[in-house]
Amino acid sequence: MEAGKSLDLDVFGARLPAGGDLTIPLRVLHGRRDGPVVFVSAAIHGDELNGVEIARRLLAEVRPGRLGGTLLVAPLLNVFGFLNRSRYLPDGRDLNRSFPGSNRGPLASRLAHAFLTEVVSRARVGIDLHTATRGRTNLPHIRADLDDPFTRDCAAAFGAPLTLHSKSLDGSLRAAGRKSNTAVMVYEGGEAQRFDESTISTGLRGVRQVLAHLGMLRKNVRSTWSTVSRQSAWVRAPRGGILRLTVRLGSSVSKGAVIGEVADALGRDPAAVKATVSGRVIGMLLDPSVHQGDAVVHLALPESEPLRWDAPFSESRERRR
């Protein structure tokens, strides 16, 4: 492929019952300068839409003639889920639990195998964009293996409000990336089936900063810091009923603090929802109808030292002086 050019491709996944092909839309931007290969993916869960808009805005502003290395952008991994407003594929399988997949397996397995083979295995870094599952919302944050120094540096460059140390789960895109020597980070933010402008802006800025950190972009960026957490815990409903939470995303709470209440439809027998640990609210339930034991608030336990990243020197910054 010629340097300084872009190319739109359809990565073949599987043959459909009606005779058409199920494909993954992909744009390849091949820069004029040498540099790494990075992929950005979204909607591996088809109803998680903030990442789709982040990818679209990234494509609208990045010019291959000013790029170093190669950028692979896949805004819609799970086209079926996107069309059906569903997290899953038609057979109920989770694409993000189907890696590394196989070209002889069921639909999810074939899609996972195609994306791993054609995109992930070619990249040094991957940024997979997510939201919370339906009925929940997440504080914008990065999930990554912070024990790997290279991945930790990329997470620091992203500069999300919080960075959560997280080992990859079997069958996930992150786990497949690790086996391919691809450092994959997950960006979480907002809720399913919605565009949230703050989450989108934070994610787009973070992707730009990772590309700048890797020397792929020369745009103005800023030094960042991010709260780090190596542990998290869910607070669960003490009884079934109607939930009313009194905390917001990003709030800091102390162990034992009352953060909500559950009562029946007439308001009888209210039970306090209490924080089980001290931490920061990074996820919460939006659906007020709960069963006893349902996870309602996700708390991250912060470390004392923030994750820092200093913006690289750039030509444009020098010209302003």
C-alpha positions as CSV (number, residue, x, y, z in Angstrom):
1,M,0.0,0.0,0.0
2,E,1.3,3.4,-0.9
3,A,2.6,5.7,1.9
4,G,0.3,8.6,2.8
5,K,-2.8,6.9,1.6
6,S,-5.9,5.3,3.1
7,L,-7.9,2.2,2.0
8,D,-11.4,1.0,3.0
9,L,-11.7,-2.8,3.3
10,D,-14.3,-5.4,4.3
11,V,-12.8,-8.1,6.4
12,F,-14.7,-11.3,5.6
13,G,-16.2,-13.0,8.6
14,A,-18.8,-15.6,7.4
15,R,-21.4,-16.4,4.7
16,L,-25.0,-15.5,5.6
17,P,-28.0,-17.8,5.2
18,A,-29.4,-15.6,2.4
19,G,-26.2,-15.7,0.5
20,G,-24.5,-12.4,1.4
21,D,-21.3,-12.0,3.4
22,L,-21.0,-10.8,7.0
23,T,-18.0,-8.5,7.1
24,I,-16.2,-6.1,9.4
25,P,-15.7,-2.6,7.9
26,L,-12.1,-1.4,8.3
27,R,-10.1,1.6,7.2
28,V,-6.4,1.4,6.9
29,L,-4.4,4.6,7.1
30,H,-0.8,4.1,6.1
31,G,1.4,7.0,7.1
32,R,4.3,8.7,5.3
33,R,6.6,8.2,8.3
34,D,7.8,5.0,9.9
35,G,6.0,4.0,13.1
36,P,4.1,1.2,14.8
37,V,0.8,-0.4,13.7
38,V,-2.1,0.5,16.0
39,F,-5.8,-0.7,15.8
40,V,-8.8,1.1,17.2
41,S,-12.0,-1.0,17.5
42,A,-15.6,-0.4,18.7
43,A,-18.9,-2.1,19.1
44,I,-17.6,-5.6,19.8
45,H,-20.8,-5.5,21.8
46,G,-23.2,-4.2,19.2
47,D,-25.2,-1.9,21.5
48,E,-22.2,0.0,22.9
49,L,-22.2,3.1,20.7
50,N,-19.9,5.7,22.2
51,G,-16.9,4.0,20.7
52,V,-18.5,4.0,17.3
53,E,-18.6,7.8,17.4
54,I,-15.1,8.1,18.8
55,A,-13.8,6.0,15.8
56,R,-15.8,8.0,13.3
57,R,-14.4,11.3,14.6
58,L,-10.9,9.9,14.7
59,L,-11.3,8.9,11.0
60,A,-12.6,12.4,10.2
61,E,-9.5,14.2,11.6
62,V,-6.5,11.9,11.0
63,R,-4.8,12.4,7.6
64,P,-2.4,9.6,6.5
65,G,-0.1,12.1,4.9
66,R,0.7,13.5,8.4
67,L,0.7,10.1,10.1
68,G,3.6,8.0,11.3
69,G,3.1,4.2,11.1
70,T,-0.2,2.6,10.3
71,L,-3.6,3.0,11.9
72,L,-6.3,0.4,11.5
73,V,-9.8,1.5,12.5
74,A,-12.8,-0.8,12.9
75,P,-15.8,1.2,14.1
76,L,-18.3,-1.8,14.0
77,L,-16.9,-5.2,15.0
78,N,-20.3,-6.6,15.7
79,V,-22.5,-5.4,12.8
80,F,-25.2,-7.9,13.6
81,G,-25.5,-6.7,17.2
82,F,-25.5,-3.0,16.0
83,L,-28.3,-3.6,13.6
84,N,-30.4,-5.5,16.2
85,R,-29.5,-3.2,19.1
86,S,-28.1,-6.1,20.9
87,R,-24.9,-6.9,22.8
88,Y,-24.7,-10.3,21.3
89,L,-24.7,-12.1,18.0
90,P,-27.8,-13.8,16.7
91,D,-26.9,-17.1,18.3
92,G,-26.6,-15.4,21.7
93,R,-22.8,-15.7,21.8
94,D,-20.6,-12.8,23.1
95,L,-18.0,-11.9,20.5
96,N,-15.7,-10.7,23.3
97,R,-15.6,-14.2,24.7
98,S,-15.0,-16.0,21.4
99,F,-11.3,-15.3,20.7
100,P,-9.0,-16.6,19.3
101,G,-11.8,-18.2,17.3
102,S,-11.6,-20.5,14.3
103,N,-12.4,-20.3,10.6
104,R,-14.4,-23.6,11.0
105,G,-16.4,-22.6,14.1
106,P,-19.8,-20.9,14.6
107,L,-20.4,-17.3,13.6
108,A,-18.8,-15.7,16.7
109,S,-15.7,-17.9,16.4
110,R,-15.3,-17.0,12.7
111,L,-15.6,-13.3,13.3
112,A,-13.1,-13.4,16.1
113,H,-10.7,-15.4,14.1
114,A,-11.0,-13.0,11.1
115,F,-10.4,-9.9,13.2
116,L,-7.5,-11.5,15.1
117,T,-5.8,-12.7,12.0
118,E,-6.3,-9.7,9.8
119,V,-6.0,-6.9,12.3
120,V,-4.9,-7.7,15.9
121,S,-1.9,-9.9,15.0
122,R,-0.5,-7.1,12.8
123,A,-0.6,-4.4,15.5
124,R,1.7,-3.5,18.4
125,V,-1.1,-1.6,20.3
126,G,-4.9,-1.9,20.3
127,I,-7.5,0.4,21.9
128,D,-10.9,-1.4,22.2
129,L,-13.8,1.0,22.9
130,H,-16.7,0.0,25.2
131,T,-19.6,1.3,27.3
132,A,-21.3,-0.3,30.3
133,T,-23.8,-3.0,29.5
134,R,-27.5,-2.0,29.0
135,G,-29.1,-0.6,32.2
136,R,-25.7,0.5,33.7
137,T,-23.3,3.4,33.2
138,N,-19.6,3.7,33.6
139,L,-17.2,6.5,34.5
140,P,-14.7,7.0,31.6
141,H,-11.7,4.8,32.5
142,I,-9.1,2.5,31.0
143,R,-8.7,-1.2,31.9
144,A,-5.3,-2.6,31.2
145,D,-2.6,-4.9,32.5
146,L,-0.5,-2.3,34.4
147,D,2.1,-4.9,35.3
148,D,3.3,-4.7,31.7
149,P,5.5,-1.5,31.5
150,F,4.7,-0.8,27.8
151,T,1.0,-1.1,28.3
152,R,1.2,1.0,31.5
153,D,2.9,3.8,29.5
154,C,0.2,3.7,26.9
155,A,-2.5,3.8,29.6
156,A,-0.8,6.8,31.2
157,A,-0.7,8.6,27.8
158,F,-4.5,8.0,27.4
159,G,-5.1,10.0,30.5
160,A,-8.5,8.7,31.5
161,P,-10.0,10.0,34.8
162,L,-9.2,6.5,36.2
163,T,-7.0,3.6,35.2
164,L,-8.0,0.2,36.5
165,H,-5.5,-2.7,36.6
166,S,-7.2,-5.6,35.0
167,K,-6.1,-9.0,33.9
168,S,-7.6,-10.2,30.6
169,L,-10.4,-12.8,30.7
170,D,-10.2,-16.0,28.7
171,G,-11.8,-15.6,25.3
172,S,-11.5,-11.8,25.3
173,L,-9.9,-9.6,22.6
174,R,-7.4,-8.5,25.2
175,A,-6.3,-12.0,26.0
176,A,-5.9,-12.8,22.3
177,G,-3.9,-9.6,21.9
178,R,-1.5,-10.6,24.7
179,K,-0.8,-13.9,23.0
180,S,-0.1,-12.0,19.7
181,N,2.2,-9.6,21.6
182,T,-0.3,-6.8,21.0
183,A,-0.8,-4.5,24.0
184,V,-4.6,-4.0,24.1
185,M,-6.3,-1.5,26.4
186,V,-10.1,-1.2,27.0
187,Y,-11.7,2.2,27.3
188,E,-15.0,2.1,29.2
189,G,-17.4,5.0,29.4
190,G,-21.1,5.8,29.4
191,E,-24.1,3.6,28.8
192,A,-25.3,1.3,26.0
193,Q,-27.4,2.5,23.1
194,R,-26.6,6.2,23.8
195,F,-24.1,8.9,22.7
196,D,-22.6,10.7,25.6
197,E,-20.6,13.8,24.5
198,S,-18.3,14.0,27.5
199,T,-17.4,10.3,27.3
200,I,-16.8,10.6,23.5
201,S,-14.6,13.7,23.9
202,T,-12.6,12.1,26.7
203,G,-12.1,8.9,24.6
204,L,-11.1,10.7,21.4
205,R,-8.6,12.9,23.3
206,G,-7.2,9.8,24.9
207,V,-6.7,7.9,21.6
208,R,-5.0,11.0,20.1
209,Q,-2.6,11.1,23.1
210,V,-1.7,7.4,22.7
211,L,-0.9,8.0,19.0
212,A,1.2,11.0,20.0
213,H,3.0,9.0,22.7
214,L,3.9,6.4,20.0
215,G,5.2,9.1,17.6
216,M,2.3,8.6,15.1
217,L,0.9,12.1,15.5
218,R,2.6,15.5,15.9
219,K,-0.5,17.3,17.2
220,N,-0.6,19.4,20.3
221,V,-1.2,17.2,23.4
222,R,-1.1,17.9,27.1
223,S,0.6,16.1,30.0
224,T,-1.9,13.9,31.8
225,W,-2.4,12.2,35.1
226,S,-4.9,9.5,36.0
227,T,-6.0,7.9,39.3
228,V,-4.8,4.3,39.5
229,S,-6.7,1.4,41.0
230,R,-5.6,-2.2,41.2
231,Q,-8.8,-3.5,42.9
232,S,-12.5,-2.9,42.6
233,A,-15.6,-4.2,44.3
234,W,-19.3,-4.3,43.7
235,V,-21.9,-3.1,46.3
236,R,-25.0,-5.3,46.1
237,A,-28.6,-4.7,46.9
238,P,-29.4,-5.8,50.5
239,R,-33.0,-6.7,49.4
240,G,-35.3,-6.8,46.4
241,G,-37.4,-3.7,45.6
242,I,-37.0,-0.3,44.1
243,L,-33.5,1.3,44.2
244,R,-32.7,4.9,44.8
245,L,-29.0,5.8,44.7
246,T,-27.6,9.0,46.2
247,V,-24.2,8.9,44.6
248,R,-22.9,9.9,41.2
249,L,-20.2,8.6,38.9
250,G,-16.8,9.8,40.1
251,S,-17.9,10.3,43.7
252,S,-15.6,9.2,46.4
253,V,-17.2,7.3,49.3
254,S,-16.0,5.8,52.6
255,K,-16.6,2.3,53.8
256,G,-19.9,2.1,55.6
257,A,-21.3,5.2,54.0
258,V,-25.0,5.1,53.0
259,I,-25.1,5.4,49.2
260,G,-28.7,4.5,48.5
261,E,-31.9,2.8,49.7
262,V,-34.1,-0.1,48.5
263,A,-37.7,-0.3,49.5
264,D,-40.9,-1.9,48.1
265,A,-43.4,-0.2,45.8
266,L,-45.1,1.4,48.8
267,G,-41.9,2.6,50.4
268,R,-42.1,0.0,53.2
269,D,-39.2,-1.7,54.9
270,P,-36.5,0.5,53.5
271,A,-32.9,-1.0,53.6
272,A,-29.8,1.2,53.3
273,V,-27.3,0.4,50.6
274,K,-23.9,0.9,52.2
275,A,-20.4,1.0,50.7
276,T,-18.5,-2.2,51.4
277,V,-15.1,-0.5,50.8
278,S,-13.8,3.0,50.5
279,G,-13.4,4.0,46.8
280,R,-14.5,5.9,43.8
281,V,-17.8,5.2,41.9
282,I,-16.8,4.0,38.5
283,G,-20.0,2.1,37.6
284,M,-23.7,2.1,38.7
285,L,-27.0,0.6,37.9
286,L,-29.6,2.8,36.1
287,D,-32.5,0.4,36.4
288,P,-34.3,1.0,39.7
289,S,-35.9,-2.5,39.8
290,V,-33.5,-4.8,41.7
291,H,-33.4,-8.3,43.2
292,Q,-31.6,-9.1,46.4
293,G,-27.9,-9.4,45.6
294,D,-27.9,-7.5,42.4
295,A,-24.7,-5.5,41.7
296,V,-25.7,-1.8,42.0
297,V,-22.5,0.3,42.4
298,H,-19.0,-0.5,41.3
299,L,-16.2,1.0,43.4
300,A,-12.5,1.3,42.5
301,L,-10.0,1.4,45.4
302,P,-7.5,4.1,44.4
303,E,-3.7,3.8,44.9
304,S,-1.8,6.7,46.5
305,E,0.3,7.5,43.4
306,P,-1.4,8.8,40.2
307,L,-0.4,7.6,36.8
308,R,1.5,10.4,35.0
309,W,2.4,11.0,31.4
310,D,4.4,14.0,30.1
311,A,3.4,15.1,26.6
312,P,6.2,14.7,24.0
313,F,7.9,17.7,22.5
314,S,6.2,18.7,19.3
315,E,7.0,21.0,16.4
316,S,3.7,22.8,16.7
317,R,4.4,23.6,20.4
318,E,7.9,25.0,19.4
319,R,6.4,27.2,16.7
320,R,4.0,28.8,19.3
321,R,7.0,30.0,21.4
